């Protein structure tokens, strides 16, 4: 079953996208820019992205604990460490698979970073069973 999760962008119906899409127990959050944080540094913009993504994940029934992959797009290679540190504030224990690439530009020239998030919500065990693993 597919559920589209809307954000606050007036462009969603015009462009034809959703802030996030949940299919079964998988949640895919669209590339998210730092809307409203145009004048912030790379770390501030990254924190804003995490705020927006958290709202989308919550609407989809997920959290950062469920994130298994991130893709970070930077317009300034020198921002990698600042962005990485903020990413680590949220994911140091979770440690999703992550990609960080430098791109020529993003949609808004003031944006230094855009991030995509993929999450997998654990399935509930069948009645009377637990989700333990055996070696």
Secondary structure by P-SEA (a helix, b strand, c coil): cbbbbbcccccccccccccccccccccccccccccccccccaaaaaaaaaaaaaaaaaaaccccccccbbbbbbccccaaaaaaaaaaaccccccccbbbbbccccccccccbbbbbbbbccccccccccccccc
